[in-house]
Amino acid sequence: MTFDPVIWGAALGAGIMLGALYMALLWGAVRGLTGATGPDGPRIGLFMVRMLLRLAAVLGALYLALRLDLALGAIAVAAIGFVLARLAITGVMRRRGQGGT
Protein backbone atom coordinates (compact mmCIF):
# COMPACT_ATOMS: atom_id res chain seq x y z
CA MET A 1 0.00 0.00 0.00
CA THR A 2 1.59 3.20 -1.15
CA PHE A 3 0.60 6.65 -0.07
CA ASP A 4 -0.42 8.83 -3.00
CA PRO A 5 -1.79 12.09 -1.61
CA VAL A 6 -3.76 12.89 -4.77
CA ILE A 7 -5.52 9.50 -4.80
CA TRP A 8 -6.17 9.59 -1.06
CA GLY A 9 -7.41 13.19 -1.22
CA ALA A 10 -9.76 12.29 -4.05
CA ALA A 11 -10.93 9.23 -2.11
CA LEU A 12 -11.61 11.38 0.96
CA GLY A 13 -13.55 13.90 -1.14
CA ALA A 14 -15.53 11.13 -2.85
CA GLY A 15 -16.33 9.58 0.52
CA ILE A 16 -17.56 12.91 1.87
CA MET A 17 -19.72 13.48 -1.22
CA LEU A 18 -21.12 9.96 -1.03
CA GLY A 19 -21.86 10.41 2.67
CA ALA A 20 -23.66 13.69 1.97
CA LEU A 21 -25.70 12.05 -0.81
CA TYR A 22 -26.56 9.14 1.46
CA MET A 23 -27.67 11.44 4.27
CA ALA A 24 -29.73 13.59 1.87
CA LEU A 25 -31.54 10.49 0.59
CA LEU A 26 -32.07 9.28 4.15
CA TRP A 27 -33.40 12.68 5.22
CA GLY A 28 -35.83 12.70 2.29
CA ALA A 29 -36.99 9.18 3.09
CA VAL A 30 -37.63 9.95 6.76
CA ARG A 31 -39.37 13.23 5.94
CA GLY A 32 -41.55 11.37 3.47
CA LEU A 33 -42.56 8.89 6.16
CA THR A 34 -43.20 11.37 8.94
CA GLY A 35 -44.49 14.44 7.12
CA ALA A 36 -46.93 13.06 4.60
CA THR A 37 -50.59 12.47 5.13
CA GLY A 38 -52.73 9.93 3.41
CA PRO A 39 -52.47 6.19 2.90
CA ASP A 40 -49.40 4.42 4.23
CA GLY A 41 -48.78 2.32 1.11
CA PRO A 42 -47.28 5.03 -1.13
CA ARG A 43 -45.18 6.43 1.72
CA ILE A 44 -43.69 3.05 2.52
CA GLY A 45 -43.12 2.40 -1.19
CA LEU A 46 -41.21 5.68 -1.57
CA PHE A 47 -39.21 4.88 1.54
CA MET A 48 -38.22 1.54 0.02
CA VAL A 49 -37.25 3.20 -3.28
CA ARG A 50 -35.05 5.68 -1.43
CA MET A 51 -33.54 2.82 0.55
CA LEU A 52 -32.66 1.08 -2.70
CA LEU A 53 -31.16 4.32 -4.02
CA ARG A 54 -28.96 4.61 -0.93
CA LEU A 55 -27.89 0.99 -1.26
CA ALA A 56 -27.17 1.43 -4.98
CA ALA A 57 -25.09 4.56 -4.31
CA VAL A 58 -22.90 2.87 -1.71
CA LEU A 59 -22.52 -0.42 -3.58
CA GLY A 60 -21.94 1.44 -6.85
CA ALA A 61 -19.16 3.49 -5.27
CA LEU A 62 -17.57 0.36 -3.83
CA TYR A 63 -17.83 -1.38 -7.21
CA LEU A 64 -16.23 1.62 -8.91
CA ALA A 65 -13.41 1.68 -6.37
CA LEU A 66 -12.74 -2.02 -6.91
CA ARG A 67 -13.04 -1.66 -10.68
CA LEU A 68 -10.46 1.15 -10.60
CA ASP A 69 -8.24 -1.20 -8.59
CA LEU A 70 -7.87 1.26 -5.72
CA ALA A 71 -5.74 0.19 -2.80
CA LEU A 72 -7.43 -0.82 0.42
CA GLY A 73 -6.01 2.30 2.06
CA ALA A 74 -7.79 4.58 -0.42
CA ILE A 75 -11.06 2.72 0.14
CA ALA A 76 -10.58 3.08 3.89
CA VAL A 77 -9.96 6.81 3.49
CA ALA A 78 -13.19 7.08 1.46
CA ALA A 79 -15.02 5.26 4.26
CA ILE A 80 -13.57 7.74 6.76
CA GLY A 81 -14.85 10.58 4.56
CA PHE A 82 -18.29 8.95 4.52
CA VAL A 83 -18.34 8.78 8.32
CA LEU A 84 -17.07 12.37 8.63
CA ALA A 85 -19.92 13.59 6.42
CA ARG A 86 -22.42 11.70 8.54
CA LEU A 87 -21.03 13.14 11.77
CA ALA A 88 -20.97 16.68 10.37
CA ILE A 89 -24.50 16.53 9.01
CA THR A 90 -26.01 14.99 12.13
CA GLY A 91 -24.16 17.55 14.26
CA VAL A 92 -25.61 20.42 12.23
CA MET A 93 -29.11 18.92 12.36
CA ARG A 94 -28.86 18.39 16.11
CA ARG A 95 -27.86 22.02 16.65
CA ARG A 96 -30.81 23.13 14.52
CA GLY A 97 -33.12 21.05 16.68
CA GLN A 98 -34.13 18.64 13.94
CA GLY A 99 -32.92 15.47 15.64
CA GLY A 100 -30.16 13.31 14.27
CA THR A 101 -28.22 10.50 15.87
Secondary structure, DSSP 8 states (H G I E B T S, - for coil): ----HHHHHHHHHHHHHHHHHHHHHHHHHHHHHHH--S-HHHHHHHHHHHHHHHHHHHHHHHHHHHHTT--HHHHHHHHHHHHHHHHHHHHHHHHHTS---
